Amino acid sequence: MKARLRKYDPPNSPTSVGWTKAFTWRLTPPDTPWQLECGGHLNEVTVEYETYGELSPARDNAILIAHALSGDAHVAGWDRDASDTHRPWRKNKPGWWDAVVGPGKAIDTRTFFVICANVLGGCYGTTGPRSICPETGRRYGLSFPKVTVGDWVRLQARLLDHLGIERLHGVVGGSLGGQQAIEWAMAFPERVARCIVLAASPRLSAQGLAFNAVGRYSIMNDPLFLNGDYEDGQGPDAGLAAARMLAHITYLSESGMHQKFGRRRRVAHGPKSGFGVEFEVESYLEYQGRAFVERFDADAYLYITRAMDYYDCAESWGGGDLATACRRVRAEMLIVSFSSDWLYPRAQCRDFAIHLCRAGRPVTYVDVPSNLGHDAFLVETDAVGRLISAFFNPARKGWSI
Amino acid sequence: MKSSRPPMPQLLEQVARSLAARKDPALTGIDVETLCAQLRERPPPPPAQPRWQDALIEAQIPEGASVLDLGCGGGELLHRLIRDKSVRGQGVEIDFEAVSQCLTLGVPVLQTNLDEGLREFPDQSFDYVVLEETVQTLHQPLRVLNDVLRVGRYGIVSFPNFGSWRVRLSLAIEGRMPSTPALPYRWYETPNIHLFTLLDFLELTSEISARVVRGFSLVEGVVRPLGLNDNLEADESLLIITRDPPLA
């Protein structure tokens, strides 16, 4: 099956942010060496980020978007630097949240200054395991230090300093991005006015840890993995594709898969002869795996899934007690779950909201009915957009703290 | 269709008089002549007054209080309380559209089911817990009421009074399930699964060791302080209840 057919906003559309260009920013002393939560450090750190809209003279209209596991800073619009050799997958489609971010859209770039930065340890321009280690002149590979959600958020905060933004109008993220949003509200309570957490909870469940473990196992046991020191273009593609295929199953739901694929075959009455791709659902997963390998790096996948495993805001900010951690929060919170999400199930999202409420924080919790599973946070753009727009609408009268 | 049944004044009067002659408990404390006069000139039911309680509640809640509104709908009451009285407000609502509406008003709201949702709130964490026109829709009203008094210092509870003469006539004399402005649904589609009268509620209040601090009734479209005849006359009532001992 081909990628989802969608109508994209072309770059010249009045509701598109148009052609985009990424910025890079290099940390300089005294920020370097940049210390990491797990004890390691990086002597050189580069951050790739994108922005849309204009920062207001009062510098009070900034919204930070945190991207998810396989996402990137290219949130909206069309990458003007995309070419056959440079991030070719961006040539035919806009940023991953183009339906939500743009002039007149839910996160209205006529009103807000939107920022998204690629995470540390990833493969989209911000320093990661495929970057060159200045001490050795070679790629880091698995010698790259362990990174955490806390590290990402601290680096984002430093980027905001660099951009001259003291306080965010809001921070929003889904899935692993939602955990960054939680981290923002707890690590920098004074710097966030509003926080939206989509399809994410304070920590991943045992089931989620298990899925990540299988994904990493598949990568690390691919004979081309070479302990992370593979050459560009010769990496553990099969392992990475399998990891993605498994992960993709966790992003859907049983009923959603049934509805989308059922038991349909690619050739309706074809022979049942081999072990090739026969069912539509196999074809879809194979496509997802292949497409992912084109645009993602296996080492980065290990580092980012590990950061996802490690994240536990109760441990970081409450000595293991979520209620204590929640009392740090000063932002107005919006927690959104999706009814068929089994990666970050709604009960866990709701439980987080209840903890915030018990801590006396103003919190809204919404469960969006959807059979699209975890993916719903990206796909249910109408419902999600409506909630975001209402919550970020600067005309609303807030809670007095 | 709901209110187009022909009035049956003569039949009603006969039944009322025979009930009175038998000293039927249904008419205890009721002057049969007044009732018959009312029956003869049975006034059209007043138009439904959605959220007539809001103004009352706003008047009762002091500046800066904390308020938990259970079944807060679109959040209008909390919005005004937050805006005008700097209240710390939190809503609870099950309906997705209503929750979205709360968001546009800037009212924090948890989308959750009241029958299971309240136990998670800590003891005495709000000054007021509002339960507007909701008790009769709950599967476990007693448990929720106990929780209201546990979580809040004061409970503000409003409900349709099943003891109102309009309801009594509908059921006792016409033999039909009541359909009034306060109880507008047909029996098969009503969310009101636990119907009760004002007296029933007052009795329950004392059974759960609470007392009524203040009460109001909606009678023929007019709000007035709780009166002795309200079990018969009130279409709806609103009570402020607490387990706090009375001031000496």
Boltz contact constraints between the chains, C-beta under 6 A:
constraints:
  - contact:
      token1: [A, 353]
      token2: [B, 110]
      max_distance: 6.0
  - contact:
      token1: [A, 354]
      token2: [B, 120]
      max_distance: 6.0
  - contact:
      token1: [A, 358]
      token2: [B, 122]
      max_distance: 6.0
  - contact:
      token1: [A, 362]
      token2: [B, 108]
      max_distance: 6.0
  - contact:
      token1: [A, 363]
      token2: [B, 108]
      max_distance: 6.0
  - contact:
      token1: [A, 364]
      token2: [B, 108]
      max_distance: 6.0
  - contact:
      token1: [A, 364]
      token2: [B, 109]
      max_distance: 6.0
  - contact:
      token1: [A, 365]
      token2: [B, 110]
      max_distance: 6.0
  - contact:
      token1: [A, 365]
      token2: [B, 111]
      max_distance: 6.0
  - contact:
      token1: [A, 366]
      token2: [B, 99]
      max_distance: 6.0
  - contact:
      token1: [A, 366]
      token2: [B, 111]
      max_distance: 6.0
  - contact:
      token1: [A, 367]
      token2: [B, 111]
      max_distance: 6.0
  - contact:
      token1: [A, 390]
      token2: [B, 103]
      max_distance: 6.0
  - contact:
      token1: [A, 390]
      token2: [B, 104]
      max_distance: 6.0
  - contact:
      token1: [A, 391]
      token2: [B, 103]
      max_distance: 6.0
  - contact:
      token1: [A, 396]
      token2: [B, 106]
      max_distance: 6.0
  - contact:
      token1: [A, 397]
      token2: [B, 83]
      max_distance: 6.0
  - contact:
      token1: [A, 397]
      token2: [B, 106]
      max_distance: 6.0
  - contact:
      token1: [A, 398]
      token2: [B, 106]
      max_distance: 6.0
  - contact:
      token1: [A, 400]
      token2: [B, 86]
      max_distance: 6.0
